[in-house]
Amino acid sequence: MVSIISSLLPSVIANTYSLSRSTSGTSFFDDFVFQTFADPTHGTVNYVNQSTAMNEGLAYVSQDGQFVMSADSTRVVQPGQRGRDSIRIASKDSYLDSVMVLDLTHMPTGCATWPAWWTVTRGAWPAGGEIDIIEGVNTRSYNIGSLHTSAGCYEDSGGQAMTGTPGNTNCDAHVNYNSGCNVAFNKANNYGQPFNNAGGGWYAMRRSNQYGIMMWFWSRQDASVPDDVRDGSFTINPDAWGEPEAVFSPSGCDISSHFDAHEIVFDLTFCGDFAGVDYAACGCPGNCTDFVKNNPSAFEEAYWAINSLKTYV
C-alpha cells in the first residue's frame, strides 16, 4: 500500500529531521515502480518495465552495490518504435514536508540526453506542484533547480543568501513555455561530465511549509560537505549546511497551497521539449531525433549510478 509520510509533529530539536527511508542497491527495485507510459515531454524514448530493464541490463546493482539505471547503448532504434529504451521510476511512497539526500557517482550526460531527479504530485498537475532538483540537457555543465506550479507562485529568496543564480521567477507552468521558476547552480562540478569526472557528489532538497524549498550540492571532494550528509546520519540538521544553491521562499510562494504529497521520480529521456530545443545550441550534430535513433554508442555515458537515496521527515 502506498503511504503518505508527513512530519505532522515538530521535532524535539527544531529543524532536525529523522531518517524515514534509506534506499540503496536492490531496495530500489522494492521502493520504486517502473513507469512505461509515453513520455509527456515528447522525448524520443521508450520507457521499459522492470523485467525488460533487468533482462537488457538497463537496471542492475553493480558489484560495489550501486544502483545503475541506463539507456540502451547497443541497438539502432527500429521504425515504429517510440524511441531509445530507457528508464523512468517513481517511488511508492509520497512525501510532504521532508528532506531528501541523494548520493551518486555518475549521472547521464551527452548530446540529446535529458536526465532529471524530481518530485511531483500524483494528482492534478500543475496544481499539486513539481520540484526539479537535478535537471540539465545535452552537454551542459550546470544544473538547474526549478518549480512548476499553478498561478501565484514566484521564486523569491526571502532575503536568504544562495550560491545559485536566479533565472525565471514565475513558477506558473502555463507561462514561459513551462520553464517554471528556476535557479542555475554555480558550485564547481555540479552537473554533467564535470560532475562525473569529480566522482559525483551529493544533492539535497528540503521542502517545508514554514521555510520554503531549498536545494544544496556538494562535489565528492568538497571539504565543506556536512558530516551528517557524508555519513548518511540517522538525524540531520539542514540549518547547519551553509548557503543553499537555490532558495524558493514562502514569501514568494505559499508551499502548502501549491504543493501536495509528492512521489520521487528519476528519468532519462532524449530530445523532447528541452533537450531537443537546446540541441543545436549545445554544439550537437545534425538532427536530435535522428541522432538518438541511429547512434547507440553515443549513449554509453547515459546512465545513473546511485549510492543511496535517503529521505528524512
Secondary structure, 3 states (H helix, E strand, C coil): CCCEECCCCCCCCCCCEEEEEEECCCHHHHHEEECCCCCCCCCCEEECCHHHHHHCCCEEECCCCCEEEECCCCCCCCCCCCCEEECEEEECCEECCEEEEEEEEECCCCCCEEEEEEEEECCCCCCCCEEEEEECCCCCCCCEEEEEECCCCECCCCCCCCCCEECCCECECCCHHHCCEEEECCCCCCCHHHHHHCCCEEEEEEEECCCEEEEEEEECCCCCCCHHHHCCCCEECHHHCCCCCEEECCCCCCHHHHCCCEEEEEEEEECHHHHHHHCHHHCCCCCHHHHHHHCHHHHCCCEEEEEEEEEEC
